[in-house]
């Protein structure tokens, strides 16, 4: 498994698509979260009709709100990027027809897939560290330019927030890896994962969360539970437009851990039993 981990780590480092996706995530944080919001609050009339005053809203991108700001990004663009990342790690072997070559080498199927998932876990942790670091630097720069004072969250809050970030990104990466093995097609895995995320979670979850029956189903979806975990890290001001989570943070953490285990087990079950040359 160690050899497989090293091999997949090398492939991840050499795959330009991975670096491009990480760059997109970090650029999204800097440009479309911190820079854009700061420009909006500093432009007269740009927030006309907003229920939150600009002087209060800009504190969202100050160091005091580092954790909720990063987690809100992880729930949207972060989730999409990790689905793509996970899909590429497994489905690309079928697209390149390299899976047969890998499996005739010494490692067994469990070791091969175990190495892939471990490499994906390491990448998820590194991406989370990069996102937190870039967000912290951006928050510091914004507060400095604005000339405002803002404290950093407590160390325990940062550790909890980092754990929440890694957990939800790991779930989406495992989901993408599972889809890659199930479809054995990079395009199908990425397309299916993104359709589920933006149609099943974001669109339907936003439109029908008030319906009694659908509301009960939504409580068990990974995105809804990730949102509940994120909601436990409150902004320093109250945003009246924020919807109350359907479940509590404990329910969210447990559900995400279950999804992480289920996606991993299903991936092993598919990979070990199905003929890699068949359809």
N, C-alpha and C positions, 0 to 999 in steps of 0.2 A: 504493500500500500504506500510506503514511503517513496518508492521509485515512481509510482503512479502520481503521487502528490507533486514530486519534483518535475515530472514531465508536464503535467497540466499547468503547474505554475509557470513553467517556461513558455508554454503555448499562450497563456493569458497575457504574459508580458510582451510577447512578440505580436499579438493580434492587435492591429491598429484600431479596429472597431472598439475594443475595450477602452483604449485611451481616449478615443473621441467621445464615448459616452460619459466617461468620468469628467472630461473637460466640459461637456454640455451641462452636467449637474452642477459643477462648481461655478461655471459662468452664469447659470440660472440664478444661483444664490447671490452672486455679486451684483449682476446687472439687473435682473428682473425682480429681485426681492429688496436688496438694500439700496442700490443706486436709484432704481425707479421710484420706490416709495419716498425716498428722501427728496427727489426732484419734484414729486407731486405735492408734498406738503410744503415745499418752498415756493411753489408756483401759485401766485394769487388766482383764486377762482377755480383751480383745478379740482378741488374737492367740494364744490358747491352741491349742497343737498346731503352731504355726509352727516350721519348722526353723531360722529365722533370728531371733536375739534382737532385741527391739524397739529396743535401743540401737544395734544395727548397721543394722537395716532403715531406721530414720529417716534415715540418711545418704544414702539414695537421693534424697531431696528437698533435699539440701544443695547449695550451689554446686559442689562438687567433682564431682558427678554430673549436672551440667546437661545435657550432650550426650546420654548414653544415655537419660535420662528424657524429653527432648523427642522423640528419635527413636522411642522405644517408643510414644509417643502418635501420632506421624505414621503409624506402621504400621497403626493401627486406625481411630480416629475421623478422623484426618487424611486417610487414603486414601479413606474413604467420602465425606467432604465435598468433596474435590477431584474425585471422580467426578461428584458432583451439579453442582459448579461448571462442569466441562467440558461436561456434557450440556446445561445451561441455555444455555451460550454459543453452541451450534450448533442444537440441536433447537428452541429457542424461536422461532427465525425461521420455522420451518415451522408451528408452532402459531399464531403471530400472522399468518401469511400475508404476512410482510414480505419474504421472500426474493426474490420476483419483483420487487418494487419496488427492492430493492437492486441486483439484477443488470441492470436496465435503465438504471442510472446509468453514469457513466463507467468506474469500475474494472472490470476483468475478473474472472473467477471466481478465478483464482490470487491476485490482489491482495486480493480480499475475504476469502478464507480465510486468506491470509497475515497480514492485519491482525488477524483474529480470534485466530489462534494466538499472534501476538506480544503481543496484549493479555492473553491467558491466561498467557503466560510472565511478563509484568510483574506480573500479579496474584499469581502463584505466588511470585515473589520477595518481594513486599510482605507476603504472608501468612506466609512463612517468617520474615521479619524480625520481624513482630509476635509470632509464636509464641515465638521465641527471647527477645525482650525481656520478654514477660510471664512466661515461665518463669524468666528470670534474676532479675526483680524478686521473684517468688514465693519462689524459693530463698533470696534474701537476707533476706526478711521472716521466713521459717521459721527460718533459722539464728539470726537476731537474737532472735526470741521465745524460742527454745530456749536461748539463751545459750551456744551451742557455737561453736567455731572451725572454719572450713572454708575452704580455699583455692579459688580459681577455676581452671578448666582453663587450660592454656597457650594462647596466642593461636593457635598453629598448629593445636591441637586444635579450637578454636572454628571456625576457618576450614574445616577438613575436615568438621566436623560440620554446619556450615551448608550446605556443598556437597552433603553426603549428603541433608540435609533437602530442599533445593531439587530435587535430582534425582528423588527418589522421589515427591514431590508433583507434579512436572511430568509424570512418567509416568502417574500416575493421572488427572491433568487431561486429558492427551492421549487417554487411553483413553476418558474420558467424552465428549470432543469427537468422537472417532471413532464411538462408539455413537450419539451424537445425529444425526450425518450418516447413519449406516447405517439407523437406525430411523425417523428424521424424526418422532420422537415423544418428548417430554420424559419422559413417564411410562414408556414402554418402555425408553428409554435408562438412566434412573436405576434402574428395577427390575432390568434385566438386569445392569447394572454392580454393584449391591449384592448380587444373588444370586451372581454370580461371586465377589465378594470374600469374602463370609461363608460361602458353601457350598463353592465350589471351592477357595479358598485357606485359610481359617481352619478350617473343619470337616473337609473331606477331608484337607487337609494335616496336621492334627493327629492324625486317626484312622489314616491309612494311610501315614505317613511311614516306618514300619518295613517295609512290604512292598517287596520287591526291585524289581519292575517299576514300581510306582507311584512309588517313591522316585526312580527315574531321570527320570520325567516331571516330578516336583515340582521338580527341580533347575533347570528352565527356566521356571518360573512367576515373574512379576514380584514377587509378594508374598514368595515364598521368598527370592529374591535380594535384595530390600530388607531382609529380616530378616538376611541374611548381612552386608550392609553395616553395619547397625546393631550387629551383634554385635562388630564390630571396635572399637567404642567401649565399653570395659569399665567396669562399675561398680567402685568402689573396694573392694568386698567381693565374695566369691564366693557367688552364690545357687545352692544345690544343685538347685533346681527348674528352672533354665534348661536348655533343650534345646540340644544342639550344633547349629550350622548345617549344612545339607547341602552347602553350597559355601563357598568362601572369599570374602573381601571383593572381591578383584580380579575374580573370576568374576561377582560380584554387580553391580559397577559396569559392567562391559562389557555384561552382559545387559540392564541397565536402559537403557543408552544405545541399545542395539539396539532395544528396545521403543519408546523415545521416537521414534526415526527411523521405525520401521515404522508406528506409529500415525499419525504425521504424513503419511507417504507415502500410506498407504491413505486417509486423509481427503482429500488432494488428488485422488487417483484417483477416488474416489466423487463428489466434488463437481464435478469438471470434466466427467465423462462422463454423469452421470445427469440426466434431465429433471426439473427441480424441480417440475414440475406433475404428474408421473406418480407411480405407486406403486412 
